[in-house]
Amino acid sequence: MSSLGHSLAATEPSAVVAGTTAVPRQPRAAAWYSRLVTGIFVGDLVAIGASLGIASLVRFGTATQWHAASAAAYGVAAAVVAVLWALSLWAVKSRAKRIVGEGLTEYQRVTNATLLAFGCVAIFCYVGQIDFARGYVAVAMPLGWVLLLANRLFWRRSLMTLRRNGRCFTGAMVVGSALDVDRVVAQLRANFGAGYKPVAVSLTEPLEDAPAEVVERLQDMPRVEYDAVVPATRDSRTKALMVAGDLPHGREQIRQLGWQLENSKAELILVSRLTDVAGPRIHLRPVVGLPMVHVQLPQYSGFAHSVKRIFDVAATSVGLLMLTPLLAVIAMAIRLGDGGPVLFRQERVGVGGSTFTMFKFRSMIVDAERKRAELAPRSDGNGVLFKMKDDPRVTRVGRVLRRFSLDELPQLWNVLRGDMSLVGPRPPLPSEVEAYAGHETRRLLSKPGLTGLWQVSGRSDLDWEQSIRLDLYYVENWSFTGDLLLILRTVLQIFKHDGAY
């Protein structure tokens, strides 16, 4: 990992162009990206090879246990599947620079590549009437998918560690009005996973005319006169020129920037004012003289949601059967702990504002609700929810349950009944819904979930605005593959314990 980020934080002496202040000179090439891609590629090959090898052992046993002819045939078949799988990962651009290290798109492309590879295998076997062992595919496909995602997660965490230390960034110059530039700079600094580091700004208006807080945040950044933006970008070897919002002369000015940047190694990025809209919902339709951006409106019913419900029922049924012994042990531990009831029942608000009874394993003393009022001043919550990191009402068994989110398992029954979904917004209390103002009610357009973006992004450590924003983002940008990846992230989150108290 150290070689990945070696020398990437260092910069050469600043470049100065007429009409500008000093702009830090950037490295000639992003060596970190080629090293990262090489590491991901090797890890993908190892994951594919391991899954196919383990599938052979599980399905057929060792080479001495089956005929040499069959072993050779499946060896060739495994090689073909491996090549097809690797090509699928390349075809869907799963290692593209713009998606590695941030968001769900990388994981979705790995999922799509896996489905594509085995879909091609299924079609080929059907057309060619080839008898291919279903048990082999049933092991290799899910195991390989999990190993591929684990490989991407490993490299993502490595990349995030380096970025926290100021390495592996692409330098960016931000152009626009002071307010728009301030917004983009703040977002880039707060979300370093995006991979861009603002190194200079160019304002289309005097900074002194901006609000005082904006002036304070931008005054220490290198500033470039607009007419010198392109020369400064070339001379400083800045790899990205970001246009924040609108420019004074509209699209003609943006087109001129694009022409001037031709044959340079810098990319031109238009930062849209569309917020919290996922990429798959945005479609560019090029029309001569009138490029149109189509934003697909979210749907809250239809075929995709029927598939979601079918998956909820199937996965929950299997989960309840497999977890029955664990559920019984937890119930016994709670009962023997203080002799109180095993389950805690609470009214929550579901889709469309309907209410339902949500079930949890009881993790607090029996009269916990009566003691809440006297503990209210000590709340560590987000101002709306009551939370305490060291809540004295939590029992000894309850602390273990909360640490690993085991107290949530009875909600599988809510999912089976249709009150909730496996993935969705956090189920709110009626008192929370009463405090909603305007757009916050949109959280109720989808069924609440056992897990979701809130649960894997910090949970109780998030403030109220962050919680609402994550829930609204999920509601408006839901996808089935996104749900699968959130379930996987939830499993990983259980062992991190972030915000679990």
N, C-alpha and C positions, 0 to 999 in steps of 0.2 A: 504493500500500500504506500510505503514511503516513496518508492520510485514513481508511483502514479502522480504524486503531487510535487515531485522534486523541481525546484527552481521556478515554480509557477507563480509564486507570490512576488518574486523579484521583478523589478522594472528597471529599465534603462533611464538615463537622464531625460528630463521632460522635454517634449517638443514644443516649440514656440512658433506660431504663425502670426503674421501681421493681423492686428485687431483681436488678438486673443490673450488670455492669461496662460500660464504654463499648464499643459495637458500631459499627464504622465504617459510616457511611451510604453506601449504594450509589447509583450513577447512576439517574435516573428511568427511562431506557429503554436497551436494549442496541442502541445505534445501529450498533455494529460488525456485528451480524448482518444487518440490512437492507442495509448496504453490501456485505457479503460475498455475500449472495444475489443482489443486482443484478449484481455482477461475475461470479459463476458463470453466471447466466442469459444474460448477454451473450456470455460465452465459449462456452456451449453452442450458442447460435444461430450464432456464427461457425464453430464446429466442424462443425455440421450443414451449413451453407451451403457451406463449403469442400469437404467430402467429396462432396456431391452435384455441385458444380461440377467437381471433378477427375474424378469418375466419368463425367460427360458428355464431357469432353475425351478421356479415355482410351478410352471406348467408341465415341464418334461423331466425334471430331475437332472442328475449329472449325465455327462456324455456316455458313460458306461451303461446307463439304464435304458437307452433307446438306440435304435439302429443308426449306424454310421450314415446311411443314405438320408434318413430324416434329419440327422444333425447337420449334415452339409446343406440340405435344402433350406432349413430354417436359419442357418448361418447366412446364406445368400439373401434370404428374405429380410433378415434383421439388418443387413448392410443396406439393402434398398430402402427400407423404412427409415434408417438413420439418415441417409442422404436426402430423402424426401422431406424429412422433418427439418433438417438443417436448411434446406432450400426454402422451405415454407417460412422459417424464421427470418431469412434474408428477404423473401418476397414481400412480407408484410412490413418491412423496415422496422423490425423490433429493436434495432440498435441505433436508430437515428438520433443524432445529437440533440434534437429538439424535444425528445421525449424521455431520454434516460435521466433518472434521478428525481423525477417530479411527477406527481399525479398518478392516475390509474391507467393512462393510455398504454404505457409500456407493458403492464401486466395484461391488459386486454389484448394487445397484439400477440403476446406469447400464447394466450388462450386461443385466439383465432388461428394462429399458426398450427397449434396442436390439433384443433378440430379439422383444419384444412388437410393436414398430412394424413390423418387417419380416415377422413372422408374419401380422399383419393385412393387410399389402400382398399377401402370397402368397395368403392365403385370398380376398381381394377379386378378385385377378386370375384365380384359378381359377374362382370362382363366376361371375364376369362374362365368362369366356373372353376375357380381355384378354391380348394377346401383349406381355409386358413383358420387355425385354432382360435375360437372366440375367447377362451380363457387366457391365451397369450395377450391378446389385445386388451382384455379387461384388466390385466395387471399393468401392462406397459404404458398404456395411455394415461391413466390417472397418476401413476407413480412418476412418469416422466414430466407431466405437467407440474406436479408439486416440486420436483427437483429443479426444474427450469425456473420456477418462481422463486425458489429458495436461492438459486444462484443470482438472480437479478436483485433479490433483497440484500444479499451479502455485498454485492458491488455498490448498490445504492447507499447502504450504510457506510461503506468505505468512503464513497464520494462525499457524503454529508459530513463525515468526520473531517475530511480535508477542507471542505468549504467553511466549516466552523472556524478553522484555523486560517482562513483567508486565501486558500489555494483553489485551483481548478475553476476559476471564473472566466467568463468572457467579458472583456471591457466594453462598456456601452456609453455613448454620448446621447443625452436626452434633449430633444428639441421641442419647443412649444411655449405656450403661455406659462407664466410663473405658477399658477394654480395647478395646471395639468402636469407640469414637470415635477412639482413638489409631490403630487399624488403618486406618480410613477416611481420617483426616486425612493419614496417612503416604502412602497410595496416591494421594490427590488431588495431593499435593505432588510425588510422584515421577513421576506420569503426567499432566503438564499438558495432554496432548492431550485428556483428558476434558472440559476446558473449565470445570471448577468450581474455585473458590478458597475454601478454608475461612476464613471471616472471624470465626467465633465458635463456641463449643461450649456445650452444655447437658448436664450429667451427671446421671444418675439416682441417683448415689451420691456420697458425699464423695470428692473427688480424693485426699485424704490416705490413703484406704484402698487406693488402687491401688499397683501395684509402683513402686519408686523411679524406674525409667527412664521409666515412663509419666508420672509426676508431673513429671519434669524436662522432658519434651517438651510437656506441655499447660499448665504453670503460667503461661506468658507469654501464652497466648491469651485473648482476651476471653471471659468465662464468663457464662452467663445462667441464672438459676434456672428450673427446669422450668416452674413456673406462669406465668412471664413470657415463655416462648418465643414464643408467637404475637404478643403486643403488640410484643415486640422485633423480630420479623421484619417486621411492618407498619411500625413507626416507622423502622427502618433501611433500609427498601425492599430487604431481602434477597430475592433471587428464587428461592431454593431452600432448603427445609427437609429435611434428610436424616436419616432414622431409621436408625441403625446397629444392626443386630441386633434383639434383642427389647427391648420396654419392660416395666417391672415388672407392669403390668396388662394385658398382651397386646394383642389386636386391638381391644378396646374403647377403649383409650387412643389407638391409632392412628386409629380412627374419629372420636374426639373432635377430634383434631388436624385431620383432614380437614374436619370441619364448621366449625371455627373459622377455617380458612384460606379458606373459601368467599368469593367476591367479592374476593379479594385477587389480586395479580399473582404470588404465590409458588407454586411447584410443590412438591408433596409427593413425596419420593423415598424408597422403601424399599430400603435396601441389603441385598441378600440375602447370607447366609453361604455360598451356593453359589459356589464358586470355580472358575475355569477352565472354565466351561460357556458355550458360545457362545449368543447370543440365539435362533437358529433352533431350538435344542434345548429351549427353555423355552416352554411353552404354558400360558396361564391359562385355567382352566375355571371360570367363575363359577356356583356353585351357591348357592341361597338359604341364607344363614347359614354356608356352608362353601366359601369360595373355595379352589380347589385349583390348585396349580402342578404341572404335569406336566413331568418332565424326560425327554426322549426318550433312551433308552440308545443308545450308539454301536454301529454294525453294522460288521463286518469282512469281510463277503461279501455277495453278492447282485448285483442288476442294476447299481446305481451303480458298484460296483467292477469289473464287467465293462466298463462304458463307460470307466472310467478306464484299464483295460488296453488296450482298443481304441485309445484316444487315444494312449497311450504308444507303441504299435507304429507307428501312422500317423505321428505327429509325429517320432518318432525316425528312422524310415526316410527321411522327407523331409529331416530335418536332416542325416543322414549323407551323403546324396547332395549336398546343397548345400554342405556343409563339407569335402567331399573335397579340393579344392585347398588349403584352409587346413591341414588335417590333414597333407597331404603336405609342405607348407612347414615346419611345426613339426617334423615327424619329421626332415627333412633338417638343420634348424638344430641339433637336439639331437645328431644323429649327427656332424655336422661339428665341433661344439663340443669334444667330448673323446673321440669315438670309442666311447663306451659305448652300452649298449642304449637304445632309444627309449622303451620302456614300463617303468613300475614296477608290479610286481604285489604285492598285499598281501591277506592274509586278513581278511575282515570278516564280521560277523554280520548275517544277514538276518532275514526274517520267521520267527517261531516259533523262533528260536534256531539256524536252519540257517546254515552258513558257505558263503561263496563267495569267489572270487578277484576283487578289484576292480582295475580297470586305471586308470592315470593316466599322463600324460606325465612322464617322469623330469625332475625339476627340481633334483635334488641330485647331488653327486658319486657315483661308483659305490659306494664303500664307506661311504656315509652312515650306515647302520644300526650299523656297528661303532664309529663315533665318537660315537654318541648318548650312551652311558653317561658319557663324560667331560664332556659338555656339560649333563648333567641338572641340576646345581646352578644353571645360568644360565637355566632355563626361564622363559618369560613366560606359560606356559599357565595353565589353571584349576585346577591341582592334580592333575588326572587325566590330561589330555592334555599331551604335550610340545610346546611352541611357543616359537619365538624370533623376535623382530622382526628381528634382524640375524643370522640363522643363517649361520655361515661355510661351511656345507656346501652352500648353495644356489648353483647355477652362474649365470653371467651370463645365459644364455638362460632359466634357471629363474626368475629374478627378474621378467622380463617376463611369463612365463607365469602366475606366481602373481598378479601385479598385476592382470591381467585375467581371472583364473580360467580361463585356457585349458588349464591342466594337467588340468582335470576332464573335458575333452571325450571322452576314450576311454571314460568311464563310459556314454556313449550305447550302447555295445555291451552293457554290463551291463543297461541298460534293455531293449534289444531281446531279450536272452536271458531276461528275466524275473526276474533277480536283484534288480533295483532298479526304481523307478518314477521318472518325471521329477520328481515332487514327493513329499516324504515326510520322515521324521525323518533325521537324519544317520546314515550307516552306522557303527556302533561297532566298535572293535577287540575281539577276544576278551578282552583284559586288562581293558577297561572293563566288559564284561558280567560278568566275575567279581567286580567290585566293586559291582555293583548290589545294592540292598537293598530288598526289598518292591516298592513300586509302580513303581520305575524299570524293571522288566522289561516294563511295559506298552508301552514304546517298540517292543518287538519284535512287537506285534500288527499292525503295518503294514509294508509293504516300505519299506526305506530309500530316500531320494530323492537325485537329482542336485542338487536345490535344495529349499528348505523355509524354515520360519520362522527357523530358526537361521541360515541363510545370508544372509537379508536383514535380520537384526536385530543385526548386530555380529560374528558369527562368532567368531573367536578372542579378541575383546575381552570376551566374556561369561564369567562364572564358571560353575562346574559346575552349581550350582543353577538358574541362569537357562537354561542349555542344556537341562537335563532338563525344566524347566517348559514351555519352548517346544515341545519335541518331544512331550510328553504332551498339550499343548493341541491340537496338530495331529492327533494320533492320534484323539482323542476328538471332534473337531469338524470333521472333514474334509468338504469339499464340492467338487463339480466346478468350480463358478464360482470358489470360493476358490483352487483349483489354478491356474486360468487367470490370476488376478490375481497369484498368487505368482510365476508365470513372468514376467509383465510387470515385477514389482518386481525380479526377479533381473536382467533386462536393464538396468534403471536402476542397480542396485547395482554392476554391473560397472565403471561409470565413477566410482563413489564410492570404491571400494577399502577400505571400512571393514572392519577385521579381517582383511584379505587379506595374510597373511605366512607 
